[in-house]
């Protein structure tokens, strides 16, 4: 509830900030959808079952490439997650 209140309060004080926040959040969701399509393609062995997720991923990639600098935030999160995963895997071996 506190986070929601902070976002609403900042949107009231800075109306242009809400647009930027929504663009970044939507870019995050598109990245998640692309990752979901990629994992479905990787796990599915049938070529015909790979066509639809590949087409959706291609459309989403072309849409998210138009976001420009807002891709830095989800890219940083993915990079951080990948590095953290490698570090944890290195410790368990």
Secondary structure, 3 states (H helix, E strand, C coil): CHHHHHHHHHHHHCHHHHHHHHHHHHHHHHHHHHHHHHHHHHHCCCHHHHHHHHHHHHHHHHHHHHHHHHHHHHHHHHHHHHHHHHHHHHHHC
